[in-house]
């Protein structure tokens, strides 16, 4: 969820629930060549995936975020946000949300001060409960495939039914269906919609088609409920 107390923003940032409901898949992107940033974003948006996560794993990442933020229809966020400095740099670059593989109190506090919606990572019941104590009800489940996959999330759905997840890590077009069939999954994150080789070869039409196929995936909660019944991220 979005931590409370957004400050210093003239406009209210979108909630993480709102972002996760825009499409069933959030592309997780690692940009090494800035020349690829804009055409990649354009291809993914044209295919129906408007919410993009650029991981802070390369020297080009922050500038790529700035470039992609200008593409019409894009909502850009930063992934691999590990500490407050990462969060501040991403925010200055134009990221409208942050994603982390875990969570620390300094990172949560920093995002709260920035008014930057945070999707914190959790992989165990203890980590989930700690984030609940900080007011979160939407979390990244990472690394999904290596931490029990859809079966683990289904098990969390009993005792921790108030929490919803964006599983990421080792997910494909085929396995995404198993996650999205669960009522406690808001969306999934994945890199399969922008394979490294396709990006290097600038095969934007094929990436657009992969995005289109991903967009067709159905979210089980939406299919069952028809509407979003989850509470707002803000407190």
C-alpha positions as CSV (number, residue, x, y, z in Angstrom):
1,X,0.0,0.0,0.0
2,X,1.0,3.6,-0.1
3,X,2.5,4.8,3.2
4,X,0.5,7.6,4.9
5,X,1.6,11.2,5.3
6,X,2.5,12.1,1.7
7,X,4.4,15.4,1.7
8,X,5.8,18.0,-0.6
9,X,3.7,16.9,-3.6
10,X,1.4,19.3,-5.3
11,X,-0.6,16.3,-6.7
12,X,-1.7,13.3,-4.9
13,X,0.3,10.3,-6.2
14,X,-1.5,7.2,-7.4
15,X,-2.0,4.4,-4.9
16,X,-0.2,1.1,-5.4
17,X,-3.6,-0.6,-5.6
18,X,-4.7,1.7,-8.4
19,X,-1.5,1.0,-10.3
20,X,-1.7,-2.7,-9.8
21,X,-5.2,-2.7,-11.2
22,X,-4.4,-1.0,-14.4
23,X,-3.2,-4.2,-16.0
24,X,-2.6,-7.8,-15.0
25,X,1.2,-7.5,-15.6
26,X,3.8,-4.9,-14.6
27,X,6.8,-5.3,-16.9
28,X,10.1,-5.4,-14.9
29,X,12.8,-3.8,-17.1
30,X,16.5,-3.5,-16.9
31,X,17.8,-0.8,-19.2
32,X,21.4,-0.9,-20.4
33,X,21.1,1.3,-23.5
34,X,19.3,4.6,-23.2
35,X,18.5,4.5,-26.9
36,X,16.1,1.6,-26.1
37,X,14.2,3.4,-23.3
38,X,11.6,5.3,-25.2
39,X,10.8,2.8,-28.0
40,X,10.5,0.0,-25.4
41,X,8.1,2.1,-23.3
42,X,6.1,2.9,-26.4
43,X,5.9,-0.7,-27.5
44,X,4.7,-1.9,-24.0
45,X,2.1,0.8,-23.7
46,X,0.8,0.1,-27.3
47,X,0.5,-3.5,-26.2
48,X,-1.7,-2.5,-23.2
49,X,0.8,-2.5,-20.3
50,X,1.0,1.2,-19.1
51,X,2.7,0.6,-15.7
52,X,6.4,0.0,-16.0
53,X,9.1,-0.8,-13.5
54,X,12.7,0.1,-14.3
55,X,15.1,-1.6,-12.0
56,X,18.0,0.4,-10.5
57,X,20.6,-2.2,-11.6
58,X,22.4,-0.3,-14.3
59,X,24.1,3.1,-14.7
60,X,21.4,4.0,-17.2
61,X,18.4,3.3,-15.0
62,X,17.7,6.8,-13.6
63,X,18.1,8.6,-16.9
64,X,15.9,5.9,-18.5
65,X,13.2,6.6,-16.0
66,X,13.3,10.3,-16.9
67,X,13.0,9.5,-20.6
68,X,10.3,6.9,-20.2
69,X,8.3,9.2,-17.9
70,X,7.7,11.5,-20.9
71,X,6.1,8.8,-23.1
72,X,2.3,9.4,-23.3
73,X,0.3,6.8,-21.3
74,X,3.2,5.6,-19.2
75,X,3.2,5.3,-15.5
76,X,6.9,4.8,-14.5
77,X,8.3,3.4,-11.3
78,X,11.7,2.3,-10.0
79,X,12.5,-1.2,-8.9
80,X,15.3,-2.6,-6.8
81,X,14.9,0.4,-4.5
82,X,17.0,-0.7,-1.5
83,X,17.6,2.4,0.6
84,X,16.5,6.0,1.1
85,X,19.1,7.3,-1.3
86,X,17.7,5.0,-4.1
87,X,14.2,6.3,-3.3
88,X,15.2,10.0,-3.4
89,X,17.2,9.6,-6.7
90,X,14.3,7.7,-8.3
91,X,11.8,10.3,-7.2
92,X,13.9,13.1,-8.6
93,X,14.2,11.2,-11.9
94,X,10.5,11.1,-12.3
95,X,9.5,7.7,-10.8
96,X,5.9,7.8,-9.5
97,X,6.2,4.6,-7.4
98,X,9.0,2.5,-5.9
99,X,9.4,-1.3,-5.7
100,X,11.7,-3.1,-3.3
101,X,12.7,-6.7,-2.9
102,X,12.3,-6.2,0.9
103,X,11.6,-3.4,3.3
104,X,13.4,-1.5,6.0
105,X,12.1,1.2,8.3
106,X,14.4,3.9,6.9
107,X,13.2,3.1,3.3
108,X,9.5,3.1,4.3
109,X,10.0,6.4,6.2
110,X,11.8,8.0,3.3
111,X,9.1,7.0,0.8
112,X,6.5,8.3,3.2
113,X,8.2,11.6,3.5
114,X,8.5,11.8,-0.3
115,X,4.9,10.9,-0.9
116,X,6.2,8.1,-3.1
117,X,4.0,5.0,-3.2
118,X,6.0,1.9,-2.2
119,X,5.5,-1.7,-3.0
120,X,7.6,-3.5,-0.4
121,X,8.8,-7.0,-0.7
122,X,8.0,-10.0,1.6
123,X,8.6,-13.7,1.3
124,X,7.5,-15.1,4.7
125,X,4.6,-14.8,7.1
126,X,6.9,-12.9,9.6
127,X,7.9,-10.3,6.9
128,X,4.2,-9.9,5.9
129,X,3.1,-9.4,9.4
130,X,5.8,-6.8,10.0
131,X,4.6,-4.8,6.9
132,X,1.0,-5.1,8.1
133,X,2.2,-3.4,11.3
134,X,3.5,-0.6,9.2
135,X,0.1,-0.2,7.5
136,X,0.7,-2.1,4.2
137,X,-1.9,-4.4,2.7
138,X,-0.3,-4.7,-0.8
139,X,3.1,-6.3,-1.1
140,X,5.5,-7.7,-3.6
141,X,6.0,-11.4,-3.1
142,X,9.6,-12.0,-4.1
143,X,11.3,-14.2,-5.3
144,X,7.9,-15.8,-6.2
145,X,8.9,-19.0,-8.0
146,X,11.8,-19.8,-5.6
147,X,9.6,-19.1,-2.5
148,X,6.8,-21.5,-3.1
149,X,5.0,-19.9,-6.1
150,X,1.3,-19.8,-6.3
151,X,0.9,-22.5,-3.7
152,X,2.6,-20.4,-1.1
153,X,0.4,-17.4,-1.9
154,X,-2.7,-19.5,-1.7
155,X,-1.6,-20.7,1.8
156,X,-1.0,-17.1,2.9
157,X,-4.6,-16.3,1.9
158,X,-6.0,-18.1,4.9
159,X,-4.4,-16.5,7.9
160,X,-3.4,-13.3,6.1
161,X,-6.4,-12.7,4.0
162,X,-6.3,-8.9,4.3
163,X,-3.1,-8.8,2.3
164,X,-2.8,-8.8,-1.5
165,X,0.3,-9.4,-3.6
166,X,2.2,-8.6,-6.8
167,X,4.3,-11.8,-7.2
168,X,7.6,-11.3,-9.1
169,X,10.5,-13.5,-9.9
170,X,10.6,-16.5,-12.2
171,X,7.1,-15.8,-13.7
172,X,6.2,-16.5,-17.3
173,X,3.2,-16.0,-19.5
174,X,2.0,-19.5,-18.6
175,X,2.7,-19.5,-14.9
176,X,1.2,-16.0,-14.5
177,X,-2.2,-17.6,-15.0
178,X,-1.8,-19.7,-11.8
179,X,-1.0,-16.6,-9.7
180,X,-3.7,-14.4,-11.3
181,X,-6.3,-17.0,-10.5
182,X,-5.8,-16.4,-6.8
183,X,-8.1,-13.8,-5.0
184,X,-5.1,-12.3,-3.1
185,X,-3.1,-11.5,-6.2
186,X,-3.6,-8.0,-7.6
187,X,-1.2,-8.4,-10.6
188,X,2.2,-10.0,-11.4
189,X,5.5,-8.5,-12.3
190,X,7.7,-10.0,-15.0
191,X,10.4,-9.5,-17.5
192,X,9.2,-12.0,-20.0
193,X,7.3,-9.3,-21.9
194,X,10.6,-7.6,-22.8
195,X,13.2,-10.3,-23.3
196,X,16.8,-9.0,-23.3
197,X,17.6,-10.4,-26.8
198,X,14.5,-8.7,-28.3
199,X,15.3,-5.4,-26.7
200,X,18.9,-5.6,-28.0
201,X,17.7,-6.4,-31.5
202,X,15.1,-3.6,-31.2
203,X,12.2,-5.9,-32.1
204,X,9.6,-3.5,-30.9
205,X,6.7,-5.1,-32.8
206,X,7.3,-8.5,-31.2
207,X,7.5,-6.9,-27.7
208,X,4.2,-5.1,-28.4
209,X,2.7,-8.5,-29.2
210,X,4.0,-10.0,-26.0
211,X,2.5,-7.1,-24.1
212,X,-0.8,-7.6,-25.8
213,X,-0.8,-11.3,-24.9
214,X,0.0,-10.4,-21.3
215,X,-2.8,-7.9,-21.2
216,X,-5.2,-10.7,-22.1
217,X,-4.4,-12.5,-18.8
218,X,-7.4,-12.4,-16.4
219,X,-7.2,-11.5,-12.8
220,X,-9.2,-14.0,-10.8
221,X,-10.3,-11.5,-8.2
222,X,-11.7,-9.2,-10.8
223,X,-13.4,-12.0,-12.6
224,X,-15.1,-13.2,-9.4
225,X,-16.0,-9.8,-8.0
226,X,-16.6,-7.7,-11.0
227,X,-15.3,-4.7,-9.1
228,X,-12.4,-3.8,-6.8
229,X,-13.4,-4.3,-3.3
230,X,-10.1,-3.5,-1.7
231,X,-9.5,-0.5,0.5
232,X,-7.6,2.5,-0.6
233,X,-3.9,2.6,0.0
234,X,-4.1,5.9,1.9
235,X,-4.9,6.1,5.5
